[in-house]
Amino acid sequence: MLLLAPILIIGFYVAMYSLRTEKTGACKWRQVNKDAEGVEWACPVCGASTRTVAGEPKHCGGQMSQL
């Protein structure tokens, strides 16, 4: 049991490191508008804006295609 705790902690940090991306690291998406066509999002960090059908954008800096 004592050996399990350090392995879990190291596994947690490895998982967090592998799941991070530079594409979404700096963006803080905020919902601006919602209508029948989708949801409009804006990022105050990089200035990007986009529209999605459902859910928060996955890419930063206007790299996502407009829907």
CORDA-V679226 format. One record per pair of residues at least 4 apart in sequence whose ideal C-beta (glycine too) atoms are under 6 Angstrom apart, sorted by the first residue. I is the first residue (numbers start at 1). J is the second residue. If there is no record, write none. Layout:
I&J, I&J
This chain:
23&59, 23&60, 24&60, 26&45, 27&43, 27&45, 27&60, 28&45, 29&41, 29&43, 29&56, 29&57, 30&42, 31&39, 32&40, 32&42, 33&40, 34&39, 38&51, 38&52, 38&53, 39&52, 40&51, 41&50, 41&57, 42&49, 43&48, 46&61, 48&61, 48&62, 50&57, 50&64, 51&67, 52&57, 53&67, 57&64, 59&63, 59&64
